[in-house]
Amino acid sequence: MVNAEDDYSSTCCLTLRHRGRPVAAATCRVFGPLAEVPLVATREACRRQGHCRVLFAALEARLLKLGVRYVSLPAAPDAVRF
């Protein structure tokens, strides 16, 4: 039996590649109008080059198409509306 807590069907992973190498990644779970982004990581050697900004722009565009209105970042105290 699968618990609701163990259901990862709404989870996706995004990877940003630069010159064929992964430089940033994020995980995302969608719950109707709310999406949770519990993990964002950038390769240490590639930080401060705008890769995370590009990754989030692509994620935001995809979430808007899915009808998501709020993004929850577990490290942030409130959901962010975009």
N, CA, C and O atoms as a CHARMM CRD file, in Angstrom:
* protein
*
  328
    1    1 MET  N      0.83800  -1.17600   0.00000 PROA 1      0.00000
    2    1 MET  CA     0.00000   0.00000   0.00000 PROA 1      0.00000
    3    1 MET  C      0.88600   1.24200   0.00000 PROA 1      0.00000
    4    1 MET  O      1.87300   1.30200   0.73300 PROA 1      0.00000
    5    2 VAL  N      0.53700   2.22600  -0.81500 PROA 2      0.00000
    6    2 VAL  CA     1.31800   3.45600  -0.93400 PROA 2      0.00000
    7    2 VAL  C      0.64900   4.54900  -0.11900 PROA 2      0.00000
    8    2 VAL  O     -0.54300   4.81200  -0.27700 PROA 2      0.00000
    9    3 ASN  N      1.41200   5.17700   0.74300 PROA 3      0.00000
   10    3 ASN  CA     0.91000   6.31300   1.51000 PROA 3      0.00000
   11    3 ASN  C      0.94000   7.55800   0.65000 PROA 3      0.00000
   12    3 ASN  O      1.75400   7.65400  -0.26900 PROA 3      0.00000
   13    4 ALA  N      0.07100   8.50700   0.92900 PROA 4      0.00000
   14    4 ALA  CA     0.06200   9.77300   0.19300 PROA 4      0.00000
   15    4 ALA  C      1.41200  10.47600   0.32700 PROA 4      0.00000
   16    4 ALA  O      1.84500  11.18000  -0.58600 PROA 4      0.00000
   17    5 GLU  N      2.07100  10.28400   1.46200 PROA 5      0.00000
   18    5 GLU  CA     3.37200  10.91100   1.69100 PROA 5      0.00000
   19    5 GLU  C      4.45500  10.32800   0.77800 PROA 5      0.00000
   20    5 GLU  O      5.47400  10.97000   0.52700 PROA 5      0.00000
   21    6 ASP  N      4.22700   9.11300   0.28700 PROA 6      0.00000
   22    6 ASP  CA     5.20400   8.44900  -0.56600 PROA 6      0.00000
   23    6 ASP  C      4.88900   8.59500  -2.05000 PROA 6      0.00000
   24    6 ASP  O      5.53900   7.95600  -2.87600 PROA 6      0.00000
   25    7 ASP  N      3.91600   9.41300  -2.40500 PROA 7      0.00000
   26    7 ASP  CA     3.52300   9.59600  -3.79600 PROA 7      0.00000
   27    7 ASP  C      4.36400  10.71300  -4.41300 PROA 7      0.00000
   28    7 ASP  O      4.22700  11.88200  -4.05200 PROA 7      0.00000
   29    8 TYR  N      5.22600  10.33900  -5.33800 PROA 8      0.00000
   30    8 TYR  CA     6.10800  11.31400  -5.98800 PROA 8      0.00000
   31    8 TYR  C      5.69800  11.56700  -7.43200 PROA 8      0.00000
   32    8 TYR  O      6.51000  12.03700  -8.22800 PROA 8      0.00000
   33    9 SER  N      4.45100  11.26200  -7.78500 PROA 9      0.00000
   34    9 SER  CA     4.01400  11.42800  -9.17600 PROA 9      0.00000
   35    9 SER  C      3.96200  12.89100  -9.59500 PROA 9      0.00000
   36    9 SER  O      4.01800  13.18700 -10.78800 PROA 9      0.00000
   37   10 SER  N      3.85800  13.80800  -8.64600 PROA 10     0.00000
   38   10 SER  CA     3.82200  15.23200  -8.99200 PROA 10     0.00000
   39   10 SER  C      5.20000  15.88100  -8.86900 PROA 10     0.00000
   40   10 SER  O      5.31200  17.10600  -8.92200 PROA 10     0.00000
   41   11 THR  N      6.23800  15.08000  -8.70900 PROA 11     0.00000
   42   11 THR  CA     7.59700  15.60500  -8.53900 PROA 11     0.00000
   43   11 THR  C      8.34600  15.58400  -9.85800 PROA 11     0.00000
   44   11 THR  O      8.26900  14.62200 -10.62100 PROA 11     0.00000
   45   12 CYS  N      9.07300  16.66500 -10.11200 PROA 12     0.00000
   46   12 CYS  CA     9.91500  16.69000 -11.30800 PROA 12     0.00000
   47   12 CYS  C     11.27500  17.26900 -10.94900 PROA 12     0.00000
   48   12 CYS  O     11.42900  17.94300  -9.93000 PROA 12     0.00000
   49   13 CYS  N     12.23200  17.00400 -11.78000 PROA 13     0.00000
   50   13 CYS  CA    13.58400  17.50200 -11.59400 PROA 13     0.00000
   51   13 CYS  C     13.97600  18.25100 -12.85800 PROA 13     0.00000
   52   13 CYS  O     13.81300  17.73500 -13.96400 PROA 13     0.00000
   53   14 LEU  N     14.48600  19.45100 -12.70000 PROA 14     0.00000
   54   14 LEU  CA    14.95600  20.24600 -13.82700 PROA 14     0.00000
   55   14 LEU  C     16.47000  20.33200 -13.74300 PROA 14     0.00000
   56   14 LEU  O     17.03100  20.50800 -12.66200 PROA 14     0.00000
   57   15 THR  N     17.12000  20.21000 -14.87100 PROA 15     0.00000
   58   15 THR  CA    18.57200  20.31600 -14.91900 PROA 15     0.00000
   59   15 THR  C     18.94500  21.32400 -15.98800 PROA 15     0.00000
   60   15 THR  O     18.45700  21.25500 -17.11600 PROA 15     0.00000
   61   16 LEU  N     19.80500  22.25400 -15.63300 PROA 16     0.00000
   62   16 LEU  CA    20.31800  23.22900 -16.59400 PROA 16     0.00000
   63   16 LEU  C     21.72100  22.80300 -16.99100 PROA 16     0.00000
   64   16 LEU  O     22.57700  22.55700 -16.14100 PROA 16     0.00000
   65   17 ARG  N     21.93800  22.72100 -18.28000 PROA 17     0.00000
   66   17 ARG  CA    23.25400  22.34100 -18.78800 PROA 17     0.00000
   67   17 ARG  C     23.88900  23.53000 -19.50500 PROA 17     0.00000
   68   17 ARG  O     23.21200  24.31300 -20.17000 PROA 17     0.00000
   69   18 HSD  N     25.17600  23.63800 -19.35300 PROA 18     0.00000
   70   18 HSD  CA    25.96100  24.66200 -20.05300 PROA 18     0.00000
   71   18 HSD  C     27.11300  23.94500 -20.74400 PROA 18     0.00000
   72   18 HSD  O     27.95900  23.32600 -20.09800 PROA 18     0.00000
   73   19 ARG  N     27.12600  24.04000 -22.05600 PROA 19     0.00000
   74   19 ARG  CA    28.13200  23.33700 -22.85900 PROA 19     0.00000
   75   19 ARG  C     28.12200  21.83600 -22.57600 PROA 19     0.00000
   76   19 ARG  O     29.16900  21.19200 -22.50200 PROA 19     0.00000
   77   20 GLY  N     26.90000  21.29100 -22.41800 PROA 20     0.00000
   78   20 GLY  CA    26.74800  19.85700 -22.23300 PROA 20     0.00000
   79   20 GLY  C     26.93000  19.34200 -20.82200 PROA 20     0.00000
   80   20 GLY  O     26.68900  18.16300 -20.56600 PROA 20     0.00000
   81   21 ARG  N     27.34800  20.19200 -19.89900 PROA 21     0.00000
   82   21 ARG  CA    27.57100  19.76400 -18.51800 PROA 21     0.00000
   83   21 ARG  C     26.49800  20.33100 -17.61100 PROA 21     0.00000
   84   21 ARG  O     26.14300  21.50200 -17.74300 PROA 21     0.00000
   85   22 PRO  N     25.96800  19.52900 -16.68800 PROA 22     0.00000
   86   22 PRO  CA    24.96500  20.06000 -15.75500 PROA 22     0.00000
   87   22 PRO  C     25.60700  21.08200 -14.81500 PROA 22     0.00000
   88   22 PRO  O     26.65500  20.83000 -14.21900 PROA 22     0.00000
   89   23 VAL  N     24.95500  22.23900 -14.69700 PROA 23     0.00000
   90   23 VAL  CA    25.48700  23.28400 -13.82700 PROA 23     0.00000
   91   23 VAL  C     24.51900  23.64900 -12.69600 PROA 23     0.00000
   92   23 VAL  O     24.93900  24.17600 -11.66600 PROA 23     0.00000
   93   24 ALA  N     23.22700  23.37000 -12.88900 PROA 24     0.00000
   94   24 ALA  CA    22.24100  23.68100 -11.84800 PROA 24     0.00000
   95   24 ALA  C     21.08300  22.69800 -11.95400 PROA 24     0.00000
   96   24 ALA  O     20.79200  22.16800 -13.02600 PROA 24     0.00000
   97   25 ALA  N     20.42800  22.46500 -10.81500 PROA 25     0.00000
   98   25 ALA  CA    19.29300  21.55100 -10.78400 PROA 25     0.00000
   99   25 ALA  C     18.30500  22.01700  -9.71500 PROA 25     0.00000
  100   25 ALA  O     18.67600  22.68200  -8.74700 PROA 25     0.00000
  101   26 ALA  N     17.05500  21.65700  -9.91400 PROA 26     0.00000
  102   26 ALA  CA    16.01100  21.97200  -8.94200 PROA 26     0.00000
  103   26 ALA  C     14.98500  20.84800  -8.95400 PROA 26     0.00000
  104   26 ALA  O     14.74500  20.22200  -9.98700 PROA 26     0.00000
  105   27 THR  N     14.38400  20.59900  -7.80000 PROA 27     0.00000
  106   27 THR  CA    13.26300  19.68300  -7.73000 PROA 27     0.00000
  107   27 THR  C     12.00900  20.49300  -7.46100 PROA 27     0.00000
  108   27 THR  O     12.06100  21.54100  -6.81700 PROA 27     0.00000
  109   28 CYS  N     10.89200  20.00800  -7.95200 PROA 28     0.00000
  110   28 CYS  CA     9.64000  20.74600  -7.84400 PROA 28     0.00000
  111   28 CYS  C      8.49200  19.75700  -7.70200 PROA 28     0.00000
  112   28 CYS  O      8.47400  18.71200  -8.35300 PROA 28     0.00000
  113   29 ARG  N      7.53000  20.09800  -6.83900 PROA 29     0.00000
  114   29 ARG  CA     6.30900  19.30100  -6.69200 PROA 29     0.00000
  115   29 ARG  C      5.13300  20.23900  -6.88700 PROA 29     0.00000
  116   29 ARG  O      5.09300  21.32700  -6.31200 PROA 29     0.00000
  117   30 VAL  N      4.17600  19.81500  -7.70100 PROA 30     0.00000
  118   30 VAL  CA     3.01900  20.65400  -8.01600 PROA 30     0.00000
  119   30 VAL  C      1.78600  20.09900  -7.32200 PROA 30     0.00000
  120   30 VAL  O      1.49200  18.90600  -7.39400 PROA 30     0.00000
  121   31 PHE  N      1.07200  20.99500  -6.64700 PROA 31     0.00000
  122   31 PHE  CA    -0.16600  20.67000  -5.94900 PROA 31     0.00000
  123   31 PHE  C     -1.24000  21.65700  -6.40200 PROA 31     0.00000
  124   31 PHE  O     -1.60600  22.55800  -5.64800 PROA 31     0.00000
  125   32 GLY  N     -1.74200  21.50000  -7.60700 PROA 32     0.00000
  126   32 GLY  CA    -2.75200  22.43000  -8.13800 PROA 32     0.00000
  127   32 GLY  C     -2.15700  23.80900  -8.32700 PROA 32     0.00000
  128   32 GLY  O     -1.20200  23.96100  -9.08900 PROA 32     0.00000
  129   33 PRO  N     -2.69500  24.82800  -7.65100 PROA 33     0.00000
  130   33 PRO  CA    -2.18900  26.19200  -7.83700 PROA 33     0.00000
  131   33 PRO  C     -0.91200  26.48500  -7.04000 PROA 33     0.00000
  132   33 PRO  O     -0.38300  27.59500  -7.09800 PROA 33     0.00000
  133   34 LEU  N     -0.41900  25.49000  -6.29900 PROA 34     0.00000
  134   34 LEU  CA     0.77800  25.66600  -5.48200 PROA 34     0.00000
  135   34 LEU  C      1.87100  24.71400  -5.93900 PROA 34     0.00000
  136   34 LEU  O      1.61700  23.54100  -6.21500 PROA 34     0.00000
  137   35 ALA  N      3.08200  25.23100  -6.01500 PROA 35     0.00000
  138   35 ALA  CA     4.24900  24.39000  -6.31700 PROA 35     0.00000
  139   35 ALA  C      5.26500  24.58200  -5.19600 PROA 35     0.00000
  140   35 ALA  O      5.44200  25.68400  -4.67600 PROA 35     0.00000
  141   36 GLU  N      5.91600  23.50000  -4.84300 PROA 36     0.00000
  142   36 GLU  CA     6.95800  23.53500  -3.81400 PROA 36     0.00000
  143   36 GLU  C      8.29600  23.26800  -4.50000 PROA 36     0.00000
  144   36 GLU  O      8.42100  22.32700  -5.28300 PROA 36     0.00000
  145   37 VAL  N      9.28900  24.09500  -4.20400 PROA 37     0.00000
  146   37 VAL  CA    10.64200  23.90900  -4.73900 PROA 37     0.00000
  147   37 VAL  C     11.55800  23.68300  -3.53600 PROA 37     0.00000
  148   37 VAL  O     12.13000  24.63200  -3.00000 PROA 37     0.00000
  149   38 PRO  N     11.69500  22.41400  -3.11000 PROA 38     0.00000
  150   38 PRO  CA    12.46500  22.13600  -1.90100 PROA 38     0.00000
  151   38 PRO  C     13.97900  22.13000  -2.09300 PROA 38     0.00000
  152   38 PRO  O     14.72800  22.24500  -1.12200 PROA 38     0.00000
  153   39 LEU  N     14.43300  21.99500  -3.33800 PROA 39     0.00000
  154   39 LEU  CA    15.87700  21.89000  -3.55800 PROA 39     0.00000
  155   39 LEU  C     16.28500  22.63400  -4.81300 PROA 39     0.00000
  156   39 LEU  O     15.70100  22.45000  -5.88100 PROA 39     0.00000
  157   40 VAL  N     17.29000  23.47100  -4.67100 PROA 40     0.00000
  158   40 VAL  CA    17.93700  24.13200  -5.81100 PROA 40     0.00000
  159   40 VAL  C     19.43000  24.05400  -5.54500 PROA 40     0.00000
  160   40 VAL  O     19.89500  24.39500  -4.45700 PROA 40     0.00000
  161   41 ALA  N     20.17400  23.60400  -6.53600 PROA 41     0.00000
  162   41 ALA  CA    21.62200  23.46400  -6.35600 PROA 41     0.00000
  163   41 ALA  C     22.34200  23.93700  -7.61000 PROA 41     0.00000
  164   41 ALA  O     21.87200  23.73200  -8.72900 PROA 41     0.00000
  165   42 THR  N     23.47900  24.56800  -7.40500 PROA 42     0.00000
  166   42 THR  CA    24.34400  25.00700  -8.50200 PROA 42     0.00000
  167   42 THR  C     25.74100  24.47400  -8.23600 PROA 42     0.00000
  168   42 THR  O     26.24200  24.53300  -7.11300 PROA 42     0.00000
  169   43 ARG  N     26.35400  23.95900  -9.27800 PROA 43     0.00000
  170   43 ARG  CA    27.72800  23.46300  -9.15400 PROA 43     0.00000
  171   43 ARG  C     28.60700  24.60100  -8.62000 PROA 43     0.00000
  172   43 ARG  O     28.51300  25.73700  -9.08600 PROA 43     0.00000
  173   44 GLU  N     29.44500  24.29000  -7.65500 PROA 44     0.00000
  174   44 GLU  CA    30.22600  25.32100  -6.97300 PROA 44     0.00000
  175   44 GLU  C     31.05200  26.16300  -7.94600 PROA 44     0.00000
  176   44 GLU  O     31.10800  27.38500  -7.80700 PROA 44     0.00000
  177   45 ALA  N     31.67800  25.54300  -8.90400 PROA 45     0.00000
  178   45 ALA  CA    32.51100  26.27600  -9.86000 PROA 45     0.00000
  179   45 ALA  C     31.69500  27.16800 -10.80000 PROA 45     0.00000
  180   45 ALA  O     32.25400  28.02800 -11.48000 PROA 45     0.00000
  181   46 CYS  N     30.37700  26.96200 -10.83700 PROA 46     0.00000
  182   46 CYS  CA    29.51400  27.69800 -11.76700 PROA 46     0.00000
  183   46 CYS  C     28.64300  28.73700 -11.08000 PROA 46     0.00000
  184   46 CYS  O     27.78400  29.33800 -11.72600 PROA 46     0.00000
  185   47 ARG  N     28.84000  28.96100  -9.80700 PROA 47     0.00000
  186   47 ARG  CA    28.02200  29.92900  -9.07400 PROA 47     0.00000
  187   47 ARG  C     28.35000  31.35500  -9.48500 PROA 47     0.00000
  188   47 ARG  O     29.43300  31.64800  -9.99100 PROA 47     0.00000
  189   48 ARG  N     27.36200  32.24900  -9.24700 PROA 48     0.00000
  190   48 ARG  CA    27.48700  33.68700  -9.51900 PROA 48     0.00000
  191   48 ARG  C     27.62300  33.97000 -11.01500 PROA 48     0.00000
  192   48 ARG  O     28.24400  34.95900 -11.40600 PROA 48     0.00000
  193   49 GLN  N     27.04100  33.09900 -11.85900 PROA 49     0.00000
  194   49 GLN  CA    27.08500  33.30200 -13.30700 PROA 49     0.00000
  195   49 GLN  C     25.68600  33.39200 -13.91500 PROA 49     0.00000
  196   49 GLN  O     25.54800  33.44300 -15.13700 PROA 49     0.00000
  197   50 GLY  N     24.64600  33.41100 -13.07700 PROA 50     0.00000
  198   50 GLY  CA    23.28200  33.56000 -13.55700 PROA 50     0.00000
  199   50 GLY  C     22.58100  32.27000 -13.93100 PROA 50     0.00000
  200   50 GLY  O     21.47100  32.30700 -14.46300 PROA 50     0.00000
  201   51 HSD  N     23.20000  31.13300 -13.66700 PROA 51     0.00000
  202   51 HSD  CA    22.58600  29.86200 -14.04100 PROA 51     0.00000
  203   51 HSD  C     21.28100  29.60900 -13.28000 PROA 51     0.00000
  204   51 HSD  O     20.30800  29.14300 -13.87200 PROA 51     0.00000
  205   52 CYS  N     21.24800  29.90100 -12.01300 PROA 52     0.00000
  206   52 CYS  CA    20.03700  29.68100 -11.21600 PROA 52     0.00000
  207   52 CYS  C     18.91100  30.58800 -11.72100 PROA 52     0.00000
  208   52 CYS  O     17.75200  30.17700 -11.75600 PROA 52     0.00000
  209   53 ARG  N     19.24300  31.79000 -12.10300 PROA 53     0.00000
  210   53 ARG  CA    18.24600  32.72600 -12.64400 PROA 53     0.00000
  211   53 ARG  C     17.61600  32.16600 -13.91800 PROA 53     0.00000
  212   53 ARG  O     16.40200  32.25300 -14.10700 PROA 53     0.00000
  213   54 VAL  N     18.43900  31.59400 -14.78500 PROA 54     0.00000
  214   54 VAL  CA    17.94100  30.98000 -16.02500 PROA 54     0.00000
  215   54 VAL  C     17.06700  29.77600 -15.70900 PROA 54     0.00000
  216   54 VAL  O     16.00700  29.59800 -16.30900 PROA 54     0.00000
  217   55 LEU  N     17.51000  28.95100 -14.76700 PROA 55     0.00000
  218   55 LEU  CA    16.75300  27.76700 -14.37500 PROA 55     0.00000
  219   55 LEU  C     15.39000  28.16700 -13.81600 PROA 55     0.00000
  220   55 LEU  O     14.37600  27.56600 -14.17400 PROA 55     0.00000
  221   56 PHE  N     15.35600  29.17000 -12.94800 PROA 56     0.00000
  222   56 PHE  CA    14.08700  29.60100 -12.37000 PROA 56     0.00000
  223   56 PHE  C     13.18400  30.24900 -13.39500 PROA 56     0.00000
  224   56 PHE  O     11.96400  30.10800 -13.30200 PROA 56     0.00000
  225   57 ALA  N     13.73500  30.95500 -14.37200 PROA 57     0.00000
  226   57 ALA  CA    12.91100  31.54600 -15.43800 PROA 57     0.00000
  227   57 ALA  C     12.20700  30.44500 -16.22800 PROA 57     0.00000
  228   57 ALA  O     11.02700  30.57300 -16.55500 PROA 57     0.00000
  229   58 ALA  N     12.92100  29.37300 -16.53500 PROA 58     0.00000
  230   58 ALA  CA    12.32300  28.24600 -17.25900 PROA 58     0.00000
  231   58 ALA  C     11.27600  27.55300 -16.38400 PROA 58     0.00000
  232   58 ALA  O     10.20600  27.18400 -16.86800 PROA 58     0.00000
  233   59 LEU  N     11.58200  27.38000 -15.10600 PROA 59     0.00000
  234   59 LEU  CA    10.63800  26.75800 -14.18300 PROA 59     0.00000
  235   59 LEU  C      9.38100  27.61400 -14.05500 PROA 59     0.00000
  236   59 LEU  O      8.26800  27.08900 -14.09600 PROA 59     0.00000
  237   60 GLU  N      9.54500  28.90500 -13.90500 PROA 60     0.00000
  238   60 GLU  CA     8.40000  29.80400 -13.77800 PROA 60     0.00000
  239   60 GLU  C      7.50700  29.74500 -15.01400 PROA 60     0.00000
  240   60 GLU  O      6.28300  29.70900 -14.89200 PROA 60     0.00000
  241   61 ALA  N      8.10400  29.73400 -16.18800 PROA 61     0.00000
  242   61 ALA  CA     7.32400  29.65700 -17.42600 PROA 61     0.00000
  243   61 ALA  C      6.51500  28.36800 -17.47900 PROA 61     0.00000
  244   61 ALA  O      5.34600  28.38700 -17.86600 PROA 61     0.00000
  245   62 ARG  N      7.12000  27.25600 -17.09700 PROA 62     0.00000
  246   62 ARG  CA     6.42900  25.96100 -17.10600 PROA 62     0.00000
  247   62 ARG  C      5.30000  25.94900 -16.08000 PROA 62     0.00000
  248   62 ARG  O      4.20500  25.46700 -16.37000 PROA 62     0.00000
  249   63 LEU  N      5.55800  26.47400 -14.88600 PROA 63     0.00000
  250   63 LEU  CA     4.53900  26.47700 -13.84100 PROA 63     0.00000
  251   63 LEU  C      3.35400  27.36300 -14.21200 PROA 63     0.00000
  252   63 LEU  O      2.21000  27.02400 -13.91100 PROA 63     0.00000
  253   64 LEU  N      3.61600  28.48000 -14.85500 PROA 64     0.00000
  254   64 LEU  CA     2.52400  29.35300 -15.29500 PROA 64     0.00000
  255   64 LEU  C      1.62900  28.62600 -16.29300 PROA 64     0.00000
  256   64 LEU  O      0.40700  28.76800 -16.24000 PROA 64     0.00000
  257   65 LYS  N      2.21700  27.85200 -17.19800 PROA 65     0.00000
  258   65 LYS  CA     1.42700  27.07100 -18.16000 PROA 65     0.00000
  259   65 LYS  C      0.58100  26.01500 -17.46100 PROA 65     0.00000
  260   65 LYS  O     -0.48800  25.64900 -17.94900 PROA 65     0.00000
  261   66 LEU  N      1.05200  25.53000 -16.33400 PROA 66     0.00000
  262   66 LEU  CA     0.31900  24.52400 -15.57000 PROA 66     0.00000
  263   66 LEU  C     -0.73700  25.13900 -14.65000 PROA 66     0.00000
  264   66 LEU  O     -1.47500  24.41200 -13.98500 PROA 66     0.00000
  265   67 GLY  N     -0.81400  26.46700 -14.60700 PROA 67     0.00000
  266   67 GLY  CA    -1.79800  27.13800 -13.77300 PROA 67     0.00000
  267   67 GLY  C     -1.36000  27.37000 -12.33700 PROA 67     0.00000
  268   67 GLY  O     -2.18500  27.69200 -11.48300 PROA 67     0.00000
  269   68 VAL  N     -0.08800  27.21300 -12.06500 PROA 68     0.00000
  270   68 VAL  CA     0.42900  27.44200 -10.71600 PROA 68     0.00000
  271   68 VAL  C      0.48100  28.94700 -10.45200 PROA 68     0.00000
  272   68 VAL  O      0.96200  29.72000 -11.28000 PROA 68     0.00000
  273   69 ARG  N     -0.02400  29.34500  -9.28500 PROA 69     0.00000
  274   69 ARG  CA    -0.04100  30.76200  -8.92200 PROA 69     0.00000
  275   69 ARG  C      0.90400  31.08500  -7.77500 PROA 69     0.00000
  276   69 ARG  O      1.29600  32.23800  -7.59600 PROA 69     0.00000
  277   70 TYR  N      1.27100  30.06700  -6.99700 PROA 70     0.00000
  278   70 TYR  CA     2.12800  30.28900  -5.83700 PROA 70     0.00000
  279   70 TYR  C      3.26800  29.28100  -5.83800 PROA 70     0.00000
  280   70 TYR  O      3.10100  28.12600  -6.23000 PROA 70     0.00000
  281   71 VAL  N      4.43100  29.74700  -5.39000 PROA 71     0.00000
  282   71 VAL  CA     5.58100  28.86500  -5.25600 PROA 71     0.00000
  283   71 VAL  C      6.03400  28.92100  -3.80400 PROA 71     0.00000
  284   71 VAL  O      6.27300  29.99800  -3.25900 PROA 71     0.00000
  285   72 SER  N      6.14800  27.76700  -3.19400 PROA 72     0.00000
  286   72 SER  CA     6.61400  27.67800  -1.81800 PROA 72     0.00000
  287   72 SER  C      8.08200  27.25700  -1.81800 PROA 72     0.00000
  288   72 SER  O      8.45400  26.23700  -2.39800 PROA 72     0.00000
  289   73 LEU  N      8.88400  28.04800  -1.16900 PROA 73     0.00000
  290   73 LEU  CA    10.29500  27.73200  -0.97600 PROA 73     0.00000
  291   73 LEU  C     10.44500  27.41900   0.50800 PROA 73     0.00000
  292   73 LEU  O     10.30200  28.31600   1.33800 PROA 73     0.00000
  293   74 PRO  N     10.73000  26.16600   0.86100 PROA 74     0.00000
  294   74 PRO  CA    10.75900  25.79500   2.27700 PROA 74     0.00000
  295   74 PRO  C     11.65100  26.67400   3.14900 PROA 74     0.00000
  296   74 PRO  O     11.39800  26.80700   4.34600 PROA 74     0.00000
  297   75 ALA  N     12.67600  27.27000   2.57700 PROA 75     0.00000
  298   75 ALA  CA    13.55100  28.14700   3.35600 PROA 75     0.00000
  299   75 ALA  C     12.93100  29.53000   3.55800 PROA 75     0.00000
  300   75 ALA  O     13.38800  30.29500   4.40600 PROA 75     0.00000
  301   76 ALA  N     11.88000  29.85600   2.77300 PROA 76     0.00000
  302   76 ALA  CA    11.21300  31.15800   2.88500 PROA 76     0.00000
  303   76 ALA  C      9.99100  31.01500   3.79100 PROA 76     0.00000
  304   76 ALA  O      9.33100  29.97700   3.76800 PROA 76     0.00000
  305   77 PRO  N      9.68000  32.03100   4.58100 PROA 77     0.00000
  306   77 PRO  CA     8.56000  31.91600   5.51200 PROA 77     0.00000
  307   77 PRO  C      7.19300  31.92200   4.84300 PROA 77     0.00000
  308   77 PRO  O      6.24700  31.37800   5.41200 PROA 77     0.00000
  309   78 ASP  N      7.04700  32.51200   3.66200 PROA 78     0.00000
  310   78 ASP  CA     5.75400  32.61000   2.98900 PROA 78     0.00000
  311   78 ASP  C      5.87600  32.15100   1.54200 PROA 78     0.00000
  312   78 ASP  O      6.97700  32.09300   0.99300 PROA 78     0.00000
  313   79 ALA  N      4.74900  31.82700   0.93000 PROA 79     0.00000
  314   79 ALA  CA     4.73100  31.49300  -0.49000 PROA 79     0.00000
  315   79 ALA  C      4.95100  32.76900  -1.29900 PROA 79     0.00000
  316   79 ALA  O      4.56900  33.85700  -0.86900 PROA 79     0.00000
  317   80 VAL  N      5.55300  32.63400  -2.44000 PROA 80     0.00000
  318   80 VAL  CA     5.82700  33.78000  -3.29500 PROA 80     0.00000
  319   80 VAL  C      4.83600  33.74500  -4.44900 PROA 80     0.00000
  320   80 VAL  O      4.70600  32.71600  -5.11200 PROA 80     0.00000
  321   81 ARG  N      4.14900  34.81900  -4.69900 PROA 81     0.00000
  322   81 ARG  CA     3.19800  34.88300  -5.81000 PROA 81     0.00000
  323   81 ARG  C      3.90100  35.49900  -6.99800 PROA 81     0.00000
  324   81 ARG  O      4.61700  36.49000  -6.85500 PROA 81     0.00000
  325   82 PHE  N      3.69900  34.90600  -8.19900 PROA 82     0.00000
  326   82 PHE  CA     4.29600  35.48800  -9.41200 PROA 82     0.00000
  327   82 PHE  C      3.28400  35.60400 -10.49500 PROA 82     0.00000
  328   82 PHE  O      3.60100  36.07200 -11.58900 PROA 82     0.00000
